[in-house]
Each structure stands twice: as C-alpha cells, then as structure tokens.
Amino acid sequence: MPDASTSGADASSSNASARNRQHNQGNQERKYTVEQKTAVLRIRRCKPTAFYEILEVTKTCTDAEIKKAYRKQSLLTHPDKNGHEHADEAFKMVARAFSVLGDKEKREKYDRFGTDPDSRFASAQQQQNPFSGFAQRAASGGHPQHGGGGGMWEDEISPEEMFARFFGGGFGGGGGPFGGAFDTGPQFVFNFGGGPGIRVHQFGGARPRGRPRNPGGQEEQSSILSTILGLLPILLLFIFPLLSSLFSGAAQYDSTPSMVFDAPHPPFTQERVMPNFGVPYFLNPQDVKSYSPSKLHSLDKKAEVALVQRLRVECDNEMNHKQRLRDAAQGWFYQDPDKMEVANAYDMPACRRLQKLGV
C-alpha cells in the first residue's frame, strides 16, 4: 500500500506544476521583438522621475502628444505582449510617467520642482492652498482624493487598470487592445508598498477590488449636496463682488484704445509721449481721430498707468522665476554653486525698468 504522505506530496507537486504551466506572467517561452527589447532597455536606463524622457516627449509637448506617447510606450512594454524579463518594470515606469504628465496639476508641480509630486519629501516643498480640501471633497462627493485635475486618473490605480481605462477597457471585463487579457485565469500578482499613507501598486491579476460603496448612491449624492451647500457662502462671497465690479467698471470708465509701447507696430503708428516718463507709445489713428486735445492728454496719463501695470506683472514673473532657480539650487542637503550662480545672474529687465522710472 503506498504511503499516504508520499501520495499527498506527489499530488501537491502535480498541482503546483499545473499552476506553473498556467502562469501567464512568467518569461518561459515568451517572445519579444527587437523594438520591444529596445524600448524596455531604453526606459530602464532612465531615472525613475525622468518622466518626459521615459515617454520620449519634450517639456513643451501638448496633452495630446503625451497621450500619444503613452499609447505607444505602453503597447511596446505591456507584459502580456512583451516577453522581456524587465517588461514589467518598464511598463510600471511608463504608467507612472503618464500618471504625472497626464494630470495638469501634477505636471505643473513636476515642472516647477523637478520631483515626483506624490513623493512625501517633494510635497514638503509645496505650499498648500487652504481651500484645496474643499475643492477635492466637492469633486469626490465628500471623500478626499489624491491628485488635482486628474480626470479619469483621479484615484490611485494600478498600471494595468490605467492601461485598461485608457484603451477603453472601462472598469472591468476584458477591454483594451488585447481583448480579455486582464481577467483570463491565474495571474502573477505582487504589490509594492503597503501600510498607512503608502500607495500600493499591483501588477497582473484581475482588476483590484474597489472599496464597497452604497449601491443606490444615495449617501454619496447626499454628501455632494451637503458639500455644495457648505461651499455656497464662499462662492457668493467671491462671485457677487466680481460681478458688481465688472458692471460698475463698465459703467464708470470709458473704453481705452489699444496701444503699444516703445516702437510702432502697424496699425499702431500715431506716436505720443508720456509726460512724466518720457516714454513713447503708439496708437491706431482710427481709434483717436475724434479725440480732443484734453482727451488725448488724459490718454497720456492712462498710458503711463498701463505701462507701469505691464512692467509690474513682468517683474513679478521675473522675480518668481529667479526664486524658483534659487530654490532648485539650494537643494535638500547641499547647495549647487553652479545653479546658484545662474540664479543670481538671472536678468530682470522689467524690474530694472521700473526702478529706472522711479515707481
């Protein structure tokens, strides 16, 4: 009679072998093209936060170009189609890059600070908006959420789910360009992170289960309504003064003709000089042909105000940019002398001109 323990071990070993044969995330007998291998190796050579380099786009690219780049790179590196041993890692980096650059607010923070906007160290540099909590709760029906203007990426989702949503897979059932590629049997699942305040990423496997919600949605609708009612006094506080100032401004002030400063630019060819600053400005002759001398004199004063306002806006932008350069040079642990020298040497012509004008 065969030993029972031996038979059980054989059965367990047989089941394990069967599971291994069904393992569709492994690299056994999986193939990849030269283009797929090149894409994986290129992405893995990038720094984890070099998001533009990972997607092969420039910093001035449009949202449409970012989506096009994500479509290309995700199809090249998706583990279901790319059998390279490092395809999972490359696919994760592509998804992370798109989750930042595809989000308007996160992209602005990344362009400003040069770090991952979701990093707890990077977030320490960013000044929080005191009304941001209201906006986020209003957008999510009273539940706080991460990421600001995220659109379809407002929740933390896995790279697989991001891929499925992007390619029309929706919220379940095998969508996307690979058909039912995401829920067709045993998958290899592993997580990064865990614990309070740490985001968890899942690769492979079926779509992660969401938190249970009220099927009827009554509680969520009630929460949205209460949030809107809570924000109503704040909205009225800002909207009414704005509307009143617009209407009163239209009634009190005459329209000022368009003008350019310093040099003519057709059709602005009629030259006048500001009495206090001595700066020339130019008007469209058709706009002022009916102006009396006293009205033209009044227009000279308005031109001085307009010039100062424009220079102040430009000076503020120059000062903000110089401060960003100094912050980048300062660093967390040590100061970069080369970057600090560039920041200190940054030219601010608008500020210089304001100082020269004595305002």
Residue, then its C-alpha position, 0 to 999 in steps of 0.5 A: m500500500p503506498d504511503a499516504s504522505t508520499s501520495g499527498a506530496d506527489a499530488s501537491s507537486s502535480n498541482a503546483s506544476a499545473r499552476n506553473r504551466q498556467h502562469n501567464q506572467g512568467n518569461q518561459e517561452r515568451k517572445y519579444t521583438v527587437e523594438q520591444k527589447t529596445a524600448v524596455l532597455r531604453i526606459r530602464r536606463c532612465k531615472p525613475t522621475a525622468f518622466y518626459e524622457i521615459l515617454e520620449v516627449t519634450k517639456t513643451c509637448t501638448d496633452a495630446e502628444i503625451k497621450k500619444a506617447y503613452r499609447k505607444q510606450s505602453l503597447l511596446t512594454h505591456p507584459d502580456k505582449n512583451g516577453h522581456e524579463h524587465a517588461d514589467e518594470a518598464f511598463k510600471m515606469v511608463a504608467r507612472a510617467f503618464s500618471v504625472l504628465g497626464d494630470k495638469e496639476k501634477r505636471e505643473k508641480y513636476d515642472r516647477f520642482g523637478t520631483d515626483p509630486d506624490s513623493r512625501f519629501a517633494s510635497a514638503q516643498q509645496q505650499q498648500n492652498p487652504f481651500s484645496g480640501f474643499a475643492q477635492r471633497a466637492a469633486s469626490g462627493g465628500h471623500p478626499q482624493h489624491g491628485g488635482g485635475g486628474g480626470m479619469w486618473e483621479d484615484e490611485i490605480s494600478p498600471e494595468e487598470m490605467f492601461a485598461r481605462f485608457f484603451g477603453g477597457g472601462f472598469g472591468g471585463g476584458g477591454g483594451p487592445f488585447g481583448g480579455a487579457f486582464d481577467t483570463g485565469p491565474q495571474f502573477v500578482f505582487n504589490f509594492g508598498g503597503g501600510p498607512g499613507i503608502r500607495v500600493h501598486q499591483f501588477g497582473g491579476a484581475r482588476p483590484r477590488g474597489r472599496p464597497r460603496n452604497p449601491g443606490g448612491q444615495e449617501e454619496q449624492s447626499s454628501i455632494l449636496s451637503t458639500i455644495l451647500g457648505l461651499l455656497p457662502i464662499l462662492l457668493l462671497f467671491i462671485f457677487p463682488l466680481l460681478s458688481s465690479l465688472f458692471s460698475g467698471a463698465a459703467q464708470y470708465d470709458s473704453t481705452p484704445s489699444m496701444v503699444f509701447d516703445a516702437p510702432h507696430p502697424p496699425f499702431t503708428q500715431e506716436r505720443v509721449m508720456p509726460n512724466f516718463g518720457v516714454p513713447y507709445f503708439l496708437n491706431p489713428q482710427d481709434v483717436k481721430s475724434y479725440s480732443p486735445s484734453k482727451l488725448h492728454s488724459l490718454d497720456k496719463k492712462a498710458e503711463v498707468a498701463l505701462v507701469q501695470r505691464l512692467r509690474v506683472e513682468c517683474d513679478n514673473e521675473m522675480n518668481h522665476k529667479q526664486r524658483l532657480r534659487d530654490a532648485a539650487q539650494g537643494w535638500f542637503y547641499q547647495d549647487p554653486d553652479k545653479m546658484e550662480v545662474a540664479n543670481a545672474y538671472d536678468m530682470p529687465a522689467c524690474r530694472r525698468l521700473q526702478k529706472l522710472g522711479v515707481 
